[in-house]
Structure formats: structure tokens, C-alpha cells
Amino acid sequence: MEQISIEDFAKLDIRLAKVLSAERVEGSEKLIKLTLSLGDEERTVVAGIAKHYSPEELVGKKILMLANLKPRKIFGIESQGMVLALTSEDKLSLIVPDRDIEEGAKVS
């Protein structure tokens, strides 16, 4: 495992986001288009989680996202960040807070 400095970690803007809407991306078995609230702004993120979550179970959920990732077009949709999840073999779990925290809160 490569180690990074605290300065490298400080460059990552990891925030809590609330899922406002979710829909499957047409033509893909893996992708879901999410509209996320960061409190003071909304973002669109395309995430490869459709084999593990339905759009209906995502709406209202608070999840972690990398907010300062350069935007990238995926299936013609501009993704403005990355959803963070844990993976083990064929399992995937979104990272969710264990207490009620406002969306937009930063990981520190």
C-alpha cells in the first residue's frame, strides 16, 4: 500500500451528500445517475452501483462523495464527483453516517 502525506489527504474534498433523485442510465446495467445535495449546491454524479442498489432505495440516503474530482462524461452525462463505497469480493456498501449530519459536511 502506497502511503500519502497529510498534505495529499488535505487535497481531497470528501463531503456528505443527500440523494435527491436517482435513475438508471439507459444502455447500462451498472450505472445510476444521482442528483446530490451538498447543502448549498446540487451535483450530478454517475455511479456504478446499479447491481447493488435500486434507484428507489437511494433517494433520501446520505452518502459520502469526492466533491473535487474533475468532471467527466460517462454515457453522455457529466459526472461532477464520485460516490465512495466499500467493496469486498462481489459486495458493495455505500458509506453512510451513523448520526444525523447536515449534507455538505466535510470529512476531516
C-alpha positions as CSV (number, residue, x, y, z in Angstrom):
1,M,0.0,0.0,0.0
2,E,1.4,3.4,-1.0
3,Q,1.5,6.0,1.7
4,I,0.5,9.6,1.2
5,S,1.3,12.7,3.2
6,I,-1.3,14.7,5.2
7,E,-0.9,17.4,2.5
8,D,-2.1,14.9,-0.1
9,F,-5.1,13.9,2.0
10,A,-6.0,17.6,2.6
11,K,-6.4,18.0,-1.2
12,L,-9.4,15.6,-1.1
13,D,-12.7,17.3,-0.6
14,I,-14.9,14.4,0.7
15,R,-18.4,15.6,1.7
16,L,-21.7,14.2,2.9
17,A,-24.3,14.4,0.2
18,K,-28.1,13.7,0.2
19,V,-29.5,11.8,-2.7
20,L,-32.4,13.9,-4.1
21,S,-33.1,11.7,-7.1
22,A,-31.8,8.5,-8.8
23,E,-32.4,6.8,-12.1
24,R,-30.8,4.0,-14.1
25,V,-28.7,5.1,-17.0
26,E,-30.2,3.9,-20.3
27,G,-28.0,1.4,-22.0
28,S,-26.0,0.4,-18.9
29,E,-26.5,-2.4,-16.4
30,K,-24.2,-0.9,-13.8
31,L,-24.8,2.9,-13.8
32,I,-27.2,5.1,-11.9
33,K,-27.5,8.8,-12.3
34,L,-27.7,10.6,-9.0
35,T,-28.7,14.2,-8.2
36,L,-27.0,15.0,-4.9
37,S,-27.4,17.9,-2.5
38,L,-24.3,19.3,-0.8
39,G,-26.4,21.7,1.2
40,D,-25.6,24.9,-0.8
41,E,-25.4,23.2,-4.2
42,E,-26.6,20.3,-6.2
43,R,-24.4,17.9,-8.3
44,T,-25.0,15.2,-10.8
45,V,-22.9,12.0,-10.3
46,V,-22.9,8.8,-12.3
47,A,-22.1,5.8,-10.1
48,G,-21.6,2.1,-11.0
49,I,-23.8,0.8,-8.2
50,A,-26.9,-0.4,-10.0
51,K,-26.1,-4.1,-9.4
52,H,-26.2,-3.4,-5.7
53,Y,-28.8,-0.7,-5.2
54,S,-32.1,0.2,-6.8
55,P,-32.8,3.9,-7.6
56,E,-35.8,3.8,-5.1
57,E,-33.7,2.8,-2.1
58,L,-31.1,5.5,-2.7
59,V,-33.4,8.6,-2.6
60,G,-33.1,10.3,0.7
61,K,-30.0,8.4,1.7
62,K,-26.9,10.4,2.9
63,I,-23.7,9.2,1.4
64,L,-20.0,10.2,1.0
65,M,-18.7,11.7,-2.2
66,L,-15.4,13.1,-3.5
67,A,-16.5,16.6,-4.5
68,N,-13.4,17.9,-6.1
69,L,-12.8,15.2,-8.7
70,K,-12.6,16.7,-12.2
71,P,-15.9,16.3,-14.1
72,R,-16.0,13.5,-16.6
73,K,-18.6,12.5,-19.2
74,I,-20.0,9.0,-18.7
75,F,-22.6,7.7,-21.1
76,G,-23.0,11.3,-22.3
77,I,-23.8,12.5,-18.7
78,E,-21.3,14.9,-17.0
79,S,-20.4,13.3,-13.6
80,Q,-19.4,16.0,-11.1
81,G,-17.8,13.9,-8.4
82,M,-17.5,10.3,-7.2
83,V,-19.6,8.3,-4.8
84,L,-17.5,6.5,-2.2
85,A,-18.3,2.9,-1.3
86,L,-16.7,-0.2,0.3
87,T,-16.1,-3.3,-1.8
88,S,-15.3,-6.9,-0.9
89,E,-15.4,-9.6,-3.5
90,D,-18.9,-9.2,-5.1
91,K,-20.3,-7.0,-2.3
92,L,-20.6,-3.2,-2.3
93,S,-21.8,-0.9,0.5
94,L,-22.2,2.8,0.4
95,I,-20.6,4.7,3.3
96,V,-23.3,6.4,5.4
97,P,-23.1,8.3,8.7
98,D,-24.3,6.7,11.9
99,R,-25.7,10.1,13.2
100,D,-27.8,12.8,11.6
101,I,-25.3,15.2,10.0
102,E,-26.1,18.0,7.6
103,E,-25.3,17.5,3.9
104,G,-22.2,19.3,2.8
105,A,-20.3,18.3,6.0
106,K,-16.6,17.6,5.2
107,V,-14.6,14.6,6.1
108,S,-11.8,15.5,8.5
